[in-house]
Amino acid sequence: MPLLQVLMILIVVGVLLWLVNSFIPMQGTIKSILNAVVVIVVVLWLLDIFGFLHTLSRIHTV
């Protein structure tokens, strides 16, 4: 996946999250949970895109 496409997806996700946080009324705890879930999903997606997630799954602890 080209770097420019990854950057555009990150911008779209950021703008969507900002819109949800700004214009949809919800409790602070729900908003915090939503933000945390989106950040975790985006980080896992980025790790998968750049191949680090596969590398981490091959690490075996003794």
mmCIF file of the N, C-alpha and C atoms, coordinates in Angstrom:
data_MODEL
# 
_entry.id   MODEL 
# 
loop_
_atom_site.group_PDB 
_atom_site.id 
_atom_site.type_symbol 
_atom_site.label_atom_id 
_atom_site.label_alt_id 
_atom_site.label_comp_id 
_atom_site.label_asym_id 
_atom_site.label_entity_id 
_atom_site.label_seq_id 
_atom_site.pdbx_PDB_ins_code 
_atom_site.Cartn_x 
_atom_site.Cartn_y 
_atom_site.Cartn_z 
_atom_site.occupancy 
_atom_site.B_iso_or_equiv 
_atom_site.pdbx_formal_charge 
_atom_site.auth_seq_id 
_atom_site.auth_comp_id 
_atom_site.auth_asym_id 
_atom_site.auth_atom_id 
_atom_site.pdbx_PDB_model_num 
ATOM 1   N N  . MET A 1 1  ? 0.856   -1.172  0.000  1.00 0.00 ? 1  MET A N  1 
ATOM 2   C CA . MET A 1 1  ? 0.000   0.000   0.000  1.00 0.00 ? 1  MET A CA 1 
ATOM 3   C C  . MET A 1 1  ? 0.904   1.238   0.000  1.00 0.00 ? 1  MET A C  1 
ATOM 4   N N  . PRO A 1 2  ? 0.684   2.135   -0.930 1.00 0.00 ? 2  PRO A N  1 
ATOM 5   C CA . PRO A 1 2  ? 1.525   3.339   -1.001 1.00 0.00 ? 2  PRO A CA 1 
ATOM 6   C C  . PRO A 1 2  ? 1.390   4.206   0.252  1.00 0.00 ? 2  PRO A C  1 
ATOM 7   N N  . LEU A 1 3  ? 2.486   4.872   0.584  1.00 0.00 ? 3  LEU A N  1 
ATOM 8   C CA . LEU A 1 3  ? 2.523   5.701   1.786  1.00 0.00 ? 3  LEU A CA 1 
ATOM 9   C C  . LEU A 1 3  ? 1.505   6.838   1.723  1.00 0.00 ? 3  LEU A C  1 
ATOM 10  N N  . LEU A 1 4  ? 1.297   7.384   0.547  1.00 0.00 ? 4  LEU A N  1 
ATOM 11  C CA . LEU A 1 4  ? 0.327   8.465   0.403  1.00 0.00 ? 4  LEU A CA 1 
ATOM 12  C C  . LEU A 1 4  ? -1.091  7.982   0.707  1.00 0.00 ? 4  LEU A C  1 
ATOM 13  N N  . GLN A 1 5  ? -1.405  6.764   0.311  1.00 0.00 ? 5  GLN A N  1 
ATOM 14  C CA . GLN A 1 5  ? -2.729  6.207   0.586  1.00 0.00 ? 5  GLN A CA 1 
ATOM 15  C C  . GLN A 1 5  ? -2.904  5.960   2.088  1.00 0.00 ? 5  GLN A C  1 
ATOM 16  N N  . VAL A 1 6  ? -1.865  5.489   2.758  1.00 0.00 ? 6  VAL A N  1 
ATOM 17  C CA . VAL A 1 6  ? -1.921  5.287   4.212  1.00 0.00 ? 6  VAL A CA 1 
ATOM 18  C C  . VAL A 1 6  ? -2.134  6.621   4.903  1.00 0.00 ? 6  VAL A C  1 
ATOM 19  N N  . LEU A 1 7  ? -1.422  7.652   4.455  1.00 0.00 ? 7  LEU A N  1 
ATOM 20  C CA . LEU A 1 7  ? -1.570  8.978   5.037  1.00 0.00 ? 7  LEU A CA 1 
ATOM 21  C C  . LEU A 1 7  ? -2.980  9.522   4.840  1.00 0.00 ? 7  LEU A C  1 
ATOM 22  N N  . MET A 1 8  ? -3.552  9.321   3.667  1.00 0.00 ? 8  MET A N  1 
ATOM 23  C CA . MET A 1 8  ? -4.911  9.788   3.412  1.00 0.00 ? 8  MET A CA 1 
ATOM 24  C C  . MET A 1 8  ? -5.927  9.069   4.298  1.00 0.00 ? 8  MET A C  1 
ATOM 25  N N  . ILE A 1 9  ? -5.747  7.767   4.488  1.00 0.00 ? 9  ILE A N  1 
ATOM 26  C CA . ILE A 1 9  ? -6.656  7.015   5.355  1.00 0.00 ? 9  ILE A CA 1 
ATOM 27  C C  . ILE A 1 9  ? -6.547  7.512   6.789  1.00 0.00 ? 9  ILE A C  1 
ATOM 28  N N  . LEU A 1 10 ? -5.324  7.783   7.241  1.00 0.00 ? 10 LEU A N  1 
ATOM 29  C CA . LEU A 1 10 ? -5.142  8.307   8.598  1.00 0.00 ? 10 LEU A CA 1 
ATOM 30  C C  . LEU A 1 10 ? -5.806  9.670   8.761  1.00 0.00 ? 10 LEU A C  1 
ATOM 31  N N  . ILE A 1 11 ? -5.722  10.512  7.741  1.00 0.00 ? 11 ILE A N  1 
ATOM 32  C CA . ILE A 1 11 ? -6.368  11.824  7.799  1.00 0.00 ? 11 ILE A CA 1 
ATOM 33  C C  . ILE A 1 11 ? -7.884  11.672  7.847  1.00 0.00 ? 11 ILE A C  1 
ATOM 34  N N  . VAL A 1 12 ? -8.436  10.781  7.036  1.00 0.00 ? 12 VAL A N  1 
ATOM 35  C CA . VAL A 1 12 ? -9.886  10.565  7.022  1.00 0.00 ? 12 VAL A CA 1 
ATOM 36  C C  . VAL A 1 12 ? -10.360 10.028  8.371  1.00 0.00 ? 12 VAL A C  1 
ATOM 37  N N  . VAL A 1 13 ? -9.634  9.067   8.936  1.00 0.00 ? 13 VAL A N  1 
ATOM 38  C CA . VAL A 1 13 ? -10.014 8.515   10.244 1.00 0.00 ? 13 VAL A CA 1 
ATOM 39  C C  . VAL A 1 13 ? -9.934  9.598   11.314 1.00 0.00 ? 13 VAL A C  1 
ATOM 40  N N  . GLY A 1 14 ? -8.895  10.423  11.261 1.00 0.00 ? 14 GLY A N  1 
ATOM 41  C CA . GLY A 1 14 ? -8.765  11.510  12.225 1.00 0.00 ? 14 GLY A CA 1 
ATOM 42  C C  . GLY A 1 14 ? -9.882  12.523  12.123 1.00 0.00 ? 14 GLY A C  1 
ATOM 43  N N  . VAL A 1 15 ? -10.245 12.893  10.904 1.00 0.00 ? 15 VAL A N  1 
ATOM 44  C CA . VAL A 1 15 ? -11.333 13.856  10.717 1.00 0.00 ? 15 VAL A CA 1 
ATOM 45  C C  . VAL A 1 15 ? -12.663 13.257  11.174 1.00 0.00 ? 15 VAL A C  1 
ATOM 46  N N  . LEU A 1 16 ? -12.907 11.996  10.849 1.00 0.00 ? 16 LEU A N  1 
ATOM 47  C CA . LEU A 1 16 ? -14.149 11.346  11.295 1.00 0.00 ? 16 LEU A CA 1 
ATOM 48  C C  . LEU A 1 16 ? -14.221 11.279  12.820 1.00 0.00 ? 16 LEU A C  1 
ATOM 49  N N  . LEU A 1 17 ? -13.101 10.945  13.449 1.00 0.00 ? 17 LEU A N  1 
ATOM 50  C CA . LEU A 1 17 ? -13.087 10.896  14.917 1.00 0.00 ? 17 LEU A CA 1 
ATOM 51  C C  . LEU A 1 17 ? -13.305 12.278  15.508 1.00 0.00 ? 17 LEU A C  1 
ATOM 52  N N  . TRP A 1 18 ? -12.712 13.292  14.904 1.00 0.00 ? 18 TRP A N  1 
ATOM 53  C CA . TRP A 1 18 ? -12.922 14.664  15.368 1.00 0.00 ? 18 TRP A CA 1 
ATOM 54  C C  . TRP A 1 18 ? -14.386 15.072  15.220 1.00 0.00 ? 18 TRP A C  1 
ATOM 55  N N  . LEU A 1 19 ? -15.007 14.706  14.084 1.00 0.00 ? 19 LEU A N  1 
ATOM 56  C CA . LEU A 1 19 ? -16.414 15.040  13.874 1.00 0.00 ? 19 LEU A CA 1 
ATOM 57  C C  . LEU A 1 19 ? -17.309 14.355  14.907 1.00 0.00 ? 19 LEU A C  1 
ATOM 58  N N  . VAL A 1 20 ? -17.031 13.085  15.180 1.00 0.00 ? 20 VAL A N  1 
ATOM 59  C CA . VAL A 1 20 ? -17.824 12.364  16.182 1.00 0.00 ? 20 VAL A CA 1 
ATOM 60  C C  . VAL A 1 20 ? -17.640 13.008  17.553 1.00 0.00 ? 20 VAL A C  1 
ATOM 61  N N  . ASN A 1 21 ? -16.402 13.341  17.907 1.00 0.00 ? 21 ASN A N  1 
ATOM 62  C CA . ASN A 1 21 ? -16.136 13.942  19.212 1.00 0.00 ? 21 ASN A CA 1 
ATOM 63  C C  . ASN A 1 21 ? -16.743 15.333  19.338 1.00 0.00 ? 21 ASN A C  1 
ATOM 64  N N  . SER A 1 22 ? -16.800 16.065  18.242 1.00 0.00 ? 22 SER A N  1 
ATOM 65  C CA . SER A 1 22 ? -17.272 17.446  18.304 1.00 0.00 ? 22 SER A CA 1 
ATOM 66  C C  . SER A 1 22 ? -18.784 17.576  18.220 1.00 0.00 ? 22 SER A C  1 
ATOM 67  N N  . PHE A 1 23 ? -19.416 16.772  17.393 1.00 0.00 ? 23 PHE A N  1 
ATOM 68  C CA . PHE A 1 23 ? -20.813 17.030  17.078 1.00 0.00 ? 23 PHE A CA 1 
ATOM 69  C C  . PHE A 1 23 ? -21.803 15.999  17.582 1.00 0.00 ? 23 PHE A C  1 
ATOM 70  N N  . ILE A 1 24 ? -21.340 14.876  18.104 1.00 0.00 ? 24 ILE A N  1 
ATOM 71  C CA . ILE A 1 24 ? -22.261 13.885  18.650 1.00 0.00 ? 24 ILE A CA 1 
ATOM 72  C C  . ILE A 1 24 ? -22.160 13.938  20.166 1.00 0.00 ? 24 ILE A C  1 
ATOM 73  N N  . PRO A 1 25 ? -23.247 14.304  20.824 1.00 0.00 ? 25 PRO A N  1 
ATOM 74  C CA . PRO A 1 25 ? -23.186 14.390  22.289 1.00 0.00 ? 25 PRO A CA 1 
ATOM 75  C C  . PRO A 1 25 ? -23.172 12.998  22.927 1.00 0.00 ? 25 PRO A C  1 
ATOM 76  N N  . MET A 1 26 ? -22.171 12.763  23.760 1.00 0.00 ? 26 MET A N  1 
ATOM 77  C CA . MET A 1 26 ? -22.093 11.511  24.508 1.00 0.00 ? 26 MET A CA 1 
ATOM 78  C C  . MET A 1 26 ? -21.273 11.758  25.757 1.00 0.00 ? 26 MET A C  1 
ATOM 79  N N  . GLN A 1 27 ? -21.400 10.838  26.702 1.00 0.00 ? 27 GLN A N  1 
ATOM 80  C CA . GLN A 1 27 ? -20.677 10.963  27.959 1.00 0.00 ? 27 GLN A CA 1 
ATOM 81  C C  . GLN A 1 27 ? -19.176 10.914  27.708 1.00 0.00 ? 27 GLN A C  1 
ATOM 82  N N  . GLY A 1 28 ? -18.439 11.524  28.639 1.00 0.00 ? 28 GLY A N  1 
ATOM 83  C CA . GLY A 1 28 ? -16.992 11.567  28.525 1.00 0.00 ? 28 GLY A CA 1 
ATOM 84  C C  . GLY A 1 28 ? -16.345 10.195  28.555 1.00 0.00 ? 28 GLY A C  1 
ATOM 85  N N  . THR A 1 29 ? -16.896 9.291   29.363 1.00 0.00 ? 29 THR A N  1 
ATOM 86  C CA . THR A 1 29 ? -16.302 7.951   29.443 1.00 0.00 ? 29 THR A CA 1 
ATOM 87  C C  . THR A 1 29 ? -16.498 7.175   28.132 1.00 0.00 ? 29 THR A C  1 
ATOM 88  N N  . ILE A 1 30 ? -17.671 7.312   27.543 1.00 0.00 ? 30 ILE A N  1 
ATOM 89  C CA . ILE A 1 30 ? -17.924 6.632   26.269 1.00 0.00 ? 30 ILE A CA 1 
ATOM 90  C C  . ILE A 1 30 ? -17.028 7.226   25.187 1.00 0.00 ? 30 ILE A C  1 
ATOM 91  N N  . LYS A 1 31 ? -16.853 8.535   25.205 1.00 0.00 ? 31 LYS A N  1 
ATOM 92  C CA . LYS A 1 31 ? -15.995 9.194   24.234 1.00 0.00 ? 31 LYS A CA 1 
ATOM 93  C C  . LYS A 1 31 ? -14.548 8.736   24.395 1.00 0.00 ? 31 LYS A C  1 
ATOM 94  N N  . SER A 1 32 ? -14.091 8.590   25.628 1.00 0.00 ? 32 SER A N  1 
ATOM 95  C CA . SER A 1 32 ? -12.728 8.125   25.881 1.00 0.00 ? 32 SER A CA 1 
ATOM 96  C C  . SER A 1 32 ? -12.533 6.683   25.406 1.00 0.00 ? 32 SER A C  1 
ATOM 97  N N  . ILE A 1 33 ? -13.531 5.840   25.663 1.00 0.00 ? 33 ILE A N  1 
ATOM 98  C CA . ILE A 1 33 ? -13.456 4.445   25.213 1.00 0.00 ? 33 ILE A CA 1 
ATOM 99  C C  . ILE A 1 33 ? -13.435 4.392   23.689 1.00 0.00 ? 33 ILE A C  1 
ATOM 100 N N  . LEU A 1 34 ? -14.274 5.183   23.035 1.00 0.00 ? 34 LEU A N  1 
ATOM 101 C CA . LEU A 1 34 ? -14.303 5.225   21.574 1.00 0.00 ? 34 LEU A CA 1 
ATOM 102 C C  . LEU A 1 34 ? -12.959 5.673   21.014 1.00 0.00 ? 34 LEU A C  1 
ATOM 103 N N  . ASN A 1 35 ? -12.387 6.721   21.603 1.00 0.00 ? 35 ASN A N  1 
ATOM 104 C CA . ASN A 1 35 ? -11.082 7.202   21.148 1.00 0.00 ? 35 ASN A CA 1 
ATOM 105 C C  . ASN A 1 35 ? -10.010 6.139   21.325 1.00 0.00 ? 35 ASN A C  1 
ATOM 106 N N  . ALA A 1 36 ? -10.015 5.449   22.457 1.00 0.00 ? 36 ALA A N  1 
ATOM 107 C CA . ALA A 1 36 ? -9.019  4.414   22.717 1.00 0.00 ? 36 ALA A CA 1 
ATOM 108 C C  . ALA A 1 36 ? -9.157  3.256   21.727 1.00 0.00 ? 36 ALA A C  1 
ATOM 109 N N  . VAL A 1 37 ? -10.390 2.855   21.451 1.00 0.00 ? 37 VAL A N  1 
ATOM 110 C CA . VAL A 1 37 ? -10.616 1.757   20.509 1.00 0.00 ? 37 VAL A CA 1 
ATOM 111 C C  . VAL A 1 37 ? -10.140 2.141   19.112 1.00 0.00 ? 37 VAL A C  1 
ATOM 112 N N  . VAL A 1 38 ? -10.444 3.345   18.684 1.00 0.00 ? 38 VAL A N  1 
ATOM 113 C CA . VAL A 1 38 ? -10.015 3.792   17.350 1.00 0.00 ? 38 VAL A CA 1 
ATOM 114 C C  . VAL A 1 38 ? -8.494  3.850   17.268 1.00 0.00 ? 38 VAL A C  1 
ATOM 115 N N  . VAL A 1 39 ? -7.842  4.371   18.294 1.00 0.00 ? 39 VAL A N  1 
ATOM 116 C CA . VAL A 1 39 ? -6.377  4.453   18.292 1.00 0.00 ? 39 VAL A CA 1 
ATOM 117 C C  . VAL A 1 39 ? -5.765  3.055   18.272 1.00 0.00 ? 39 VAL A C  1 
ATOM 118 N N  . ILE A 1 40 ? -6.284  2.141   19.066 1.00 0.00 ? 40 ILE A N  1 
ATOM 119 C CA . ILE A 1 40 ? -5.748  0.768   19.093 1.00 0.00 ? 40 ILE A CA 1 
ATOM 120 C C  . ILE A 1 40 ? -5.930  0.094   17.739 1.00 0.00 ? 40 ILE A C  1 
ATOM 121 N N  . VAL A 1 41 ? -7.098  0.251   17.139 1.00 0.00 ? 41 VAL A N  1 
ATOM 122 C CA . VAL A 1 41 ? -7.347  -0.365  15.827 1.00 0.00 ? 41 VAL A CA 1 
ATOM 123 C C  . VAL A 1 41 ? -6.422  0.227   14.769 1.00 0.00 ? 41 VAL A C  1 
ATOM 124 N N  . VAL A 1 42 ? -6.222  1.535   14.790 1.00 0.00 ? 42 VAL A N  1 
ATOM 125 C CA . VAL A 1 42 ? -5.352  2.175   13.801 1.00 0.00 ? 42 VAL A CA 1 
ATOM 126 C C  . VAL A 1 42 ? -3.903  1.732   13.996 1.00 0.00 ? 42 VAL A C  1 
ATOM 127 N N  . VAL A 1 43 ? -3.446  1.635   15.240 1.00 0.00 ? 43 VAL A N  1 
ATOM 128 C CA . VAL A 1 43 ? -2.080  1.185   15.498 1.00 0.00 ? 43 VAL A CA 1 
ATOM 129 C C  . VAL A 1 43 ? -1.898  -0.259  15.036 1.00 0.00 ? 43 VAL A C  1 
ATOM 130 N N  . LEU A 1 44 ? -2.852  -1.130  15.331 1.00 0.00 ? 44 LEU A N  1 
ATOM 131 C CA . LEU A 1 44 ? -2.761  -2.516  14.872 1.00 0.00 ? 44 LEU A CA 1 
ATOM 132 C C  . LEU A 1 44 ? -2.792  -2.598  13.350 1.00 0.00 ? 44 LEU A C  1 
ATOM 133 N N  . TRP A 1 45 ? -3.602  -1.772  12.718 1.00 0.00 ? 45 TRP A N  1 
ATOM 134 C CA . TRP A 1 45 ? -3.661  -1.743  11.262 1.00 0.00 ? 45 TRP A CA 1 
ATOM 135 C C  . TRP A 1 45 ? -2.320  -1.292  10.676 1.00 0.00 ? 45 TRP A C  1 
ATOM 136 N N  . LEU A 1 46 ? -1.724  -0.252  11.265 1.00 0.00 ? 46 LEU A N  1 
ATOM 137 C CA . LEU A 1 46 ? -0.431  0.222   10.785 1.00 0.00 ? 46 LEU A CA 1 
ATOM 138 C C  . LEU A 1 46 ? 0.652   -0.837  10.979 1.00 0.00 ? 46 LEU A C  1 
ATOM 139 N N  . LEU A 1 47 ? 0.637   -1.515  12.128 1.00 0.00 ? 47 LEU A N  1 
ATOM 140 C CA . LEU A 1 47 ? 1.605   -2.587  12.351 1.00 0.00 ? 47 LEU A CA 1 
ATOM 141 C C  . LEU A 1 47 ? 1.433   -3.699  11.321 1.00 0.00 ? 47 LEU A C  1 
ATOM 142 N N  . ASP A 1 48 ? 0.198   -4.003  10.977 1.00 0.00 ? 48 ASP A N  1 
ATOM 143 C CA . ASP A 1 48 ? -0.056  -5.035  9.974  1.00 0.00 ? 48 ASP A CA 1 
ATOM 144 C C  . ASP A 1 48 ? 0.387   -4.574  8.582  1.00 0.00 ? 48 ASP A C  1 
ATOM 145 N N  . ILE A 1 49 ? 0.113   -3.327  8.246  1.00 0.00 ? 49 ILE A N  1 
ATOM 146 C CA . ILE A 1 49 ? 0.480   -2.797  6.929  1.00 0.00 ? 49 ILE A CA 1 
ATOM 147 C C  . ILE A 1 49 ? 1.997   -2.833  6.733  1.00 0.00 ? 49 ILE A C  1 
ATOM 148 N N  . PHE A 1 50 ? 2.750   -2.437  7.756  1.00 0.00 ? 50 PHE A N  1 
ATOM 149 C CA . PHE A 1 50 ? 4.199   -2.363  7.626  1.00 0.00 ? 50 PHE A CA 1 
ATOM 150 C C  . PHE A 1 50 ? 4.895   -3.672  7.992  1.00 0.00 ? 50 PHE A C  1 
ATOM 151 N N  . GLY A 1 51 ? 4.132   -4.707  8.321  1.00 0.00 ? 51 GLY A N  1 
ATOM 152 C CA . GLY A 1 51 ? 4.696   -6.029  8.528  1.00 0.00 ? 51 GLY A CA 1 
ATOM 153 C C  . GLY A 1 51 ? 5.217   -6.313  9.919  1.00 0.00 ? 51 GLY A C  1 
ATOM 154 N N  . PHE A 1 52 ? 5.030   -5.410  10.850 1.00 0.00 ? 52 PHE A N  1 
ATOM 155 C CA . PHE A 1 52 ? 5.529   -5.632  12.205 1.00 0.00 ? 52 PHE A CA 1 
ATOM 156 C C  . PHE A 1 52 ? 4.657   -6.600  12.988 1.00 0.00 ? 52 PHE A C  1 
ATOM 157 N N  . LEU A 1 53 ? 3.379   -6.653  12.668 1.00 0.00 ? 53 LEU A N  1 
ATOM 158 C CA . LEU A 1 53 ? 2.476   -7.544  13.392 1.00 0.00 ? 53 LEU A CA 1 
ATOM 159 C C  . LEU A 1 53 ? 2.833   -8.995  13.116 1.00 0.00 ? 53 LEU A C  1 
ATOM 160 N N  . HIS A 1 54 ? 3.180   -9.297  11.888 1.00 0.00 ? 54 HIS A N  1 
ATOM 161 C CA . HIS A 1 54 ? 3.590   -10.656 11.536 1.00 0.00 ? 54 HIS A CA 1 
ATOM 162 C C  . HIS A 1 54 ? 4.919   -11.000 12.225 1.00 0.00 ? 54 HIS A C  1 
ATOM 163 N N  . THR A 1 55 ? 5.825   -10.034 12.290 1.00 0.00 ? 55 THR A N  1 
ATOM 164 C CA . THR A 1 55 ? 7.120   -10.251 12.934 1.00 0.00 ? 55 THR A CA 1 
ATOM 165 C C  . THR A 1 55 ? 6.934   -10.498 14.419 1.00 0.00 ? 55 THR A C  1 
ATOM 166 N N  . LEU A 1 56 ? 6.038   -9.759  15.050 1.00 0.00 ? 56 LEU A N  1 
ATOM 167 C CA . LEU A 1 56 ? 5.808   -9.934  16.481 1.00 0.00 ? 56 LEU A CA 1 
ATOM 168 C C  . LEU A 1 56 ? 5.168   -11.279 16.788 1.00 0.00 ? 56 LEU A C  1 
ATOM 169 N N  . SER A 1 57 ? 4.368   -11.811 15.871 1.00 0.00 ? 57 SER A N  1 
ATOM 170 C CA . SER A 1 57 ? 3.714   -13.087 16.127 1.00 0.00 ? 57 SER A CA 1 
ATOM 171 C C  . SER A 1 57 ? 4.709   -14.262 16.048 1.00 0.00 ? 57 SER A C  1 
ATOM 172 N N  . ARG A 1 58 ? 5.854   -14.050 15.400 1.00 0.00 ? 58 ARG A N  1 
ATOM 173 C CA . ARG A 1 58 ? 6.843   -15.113 15.293 1.00 0.00 ? 58 ARG A CA 1 
ATOM 174 C C  . ARG A 1 58 ? 7.776   -15.177 16.498 1.00 0.00 ? 58 ARG A C  1 
ATOM 175 N N  . ILE A 1 59 ? 7.718   -14.209 17.396 1.00 0.00 ? 59 ILE A N  1 
ATOM 176 C CA . ILE A 1 59 ? 8.580   -14.195 18.573 1.00 0.00 ? 59 ILE A CA 1 
ATOM 177 C C  . ILE A 1 59 ? 8.046   -15.208 19.581 1.00 0.00 ? 59 ILE A C  1 
ATOM 178 N N  . HIS A 1 60 ? 8.913   -16.108 20.004 1.00 0.00 ? 60 HIS A N  1 
ATOM 179 C CA . HIS A 1 60 ? 8.538   -17.136 20.981 1.00 0.00 ? 60 HIS A CA 1 
ATOM 180 C C  . HIS A 1 60 ? 9.300   -16.890 22.273 1.00 0.00 ? 60 HIS A C  1 
ATOM 181 N N  . THR A 1 61 ? 8.578   -16.901 23.374 1.00 0.00 ? 61 THR A N  1 
ATOM 182 C CA . THR A 1 61 ? 9.244   -16.758 24.664 1.00 0.00 ? 61 THR A CA 1 
ATOM 183 C C  . THR A 1 61 ? 9.548   -18.131 25.219 1.00 0.00 ? 61 THR A C  1 
ATOM 184 N N  . VAL A 1 62 ? 10.632  -18.222 25.913 1.00 0.00 ? 62 VAL A N  1 
ATOM 185 C CA . VAL A 1 62 ? 11.057  -19.516 26.463 1.00 0.00 ? 62 VAL A CA 1 
ATOM 186 C C  . VAL A 1 62 ? 10.727  -19.564 27.925 1.00 0.00 ? 62 VAL A C  1 
# 
